Amino acid sequence: MIPPEGTFIGPVRNGALRIPPPMKRYCDAENWSLFRFDIVNKDHLTMHPVLPHDPSVDFHASLSPDGLLWIPAALRKSVELARISHAE
């Protein structure tokens, strides 16, 4: 499966991102359900899947069957994502 293009996933609402259907299908095809975040700057997080062969078992979020990815409050606050938590 070819990964979908683009980097912006969507606004945070109530602490979660709704993963767009093409990206959700790609995650399902790759068996990605756990993710880790790196802080890039005050406005950006980078999301990385936790792969089966990853020596680290640490993760910040899991992808729900309905395509929601919860971002911990501490991470949202550290990158100012909390201010858009009410966005549609």
N, C-alpha and C positions, 0 to 999 in steps of 0.2 A: 504494500500500500504506500502511496506517495504522501508524504506529510503535507498538510494544508499550509498555504503560504500566509505570511503575516505574523506579527508579533504581539499585537494588542489583543487581549482576550475580551475584556469588557469591564464595566464598572463593578465595584464591590457593592453588594446590597446585603445588609444585615450580616456582614462578615463573610459572605461567600461570593464566589464567582460562578456564574453559570457558563460552563464550557460550551462553546458553539458546537452544534451537531457534527460538523466535519472533524473537528478536533477530538471530540468524544469518541467518534468511530475509530480515529487513528490510535488514541490511547487504548481503546479496547483491543484493537488488532495487535498492538505491541505489548499487551498485558501490563500496561502502566496503570497502577491504582494508588501508589504512594508517591508523594512529591516533597522535595526539599526546596527552600527558598534562600536566595542570597540577596542581600540588600545592595543595590547598585548605587543609588543616591536617594535623596529624600522623596523622590517621586516615582521610583521604579524598583520593582522586585524582579529577579530572574528566577524562573521556576525550572527545576530539574527533576526528572523522574528518578526514583530510587530503583535501580536495576537489580535483578536477582543476584548477579555476581558482584554487586557493590559490597565492599568490605564493611562499610558503615551501615548500620540498621536504623540510623537516625532519620526521622522524617518529620515534617511539619503538618502535613495535610494528607487526607485520603480522598479520592474521587468517589462520590456516591454513584449508585446505579443510574440516578436521574440526571447526572452531569453537574452536580454541585461540588465545588472545591472550597472547603472552609479554610480561611486564612486566620491563624491565631491573632488575637487582639494585640498582643505585644508587637508582632510584626507589622500589623496595620498602623499602629501608632508610631512606630519607628520610621516609617516612610510616608507618613501623612495620608494613608489610605482611609483612615477613619473619617475624614471630612467628606468622603463621597459615599459613605455607607448607606445613605438614603436614596441614592441615584436609581433610576429605572434601568 
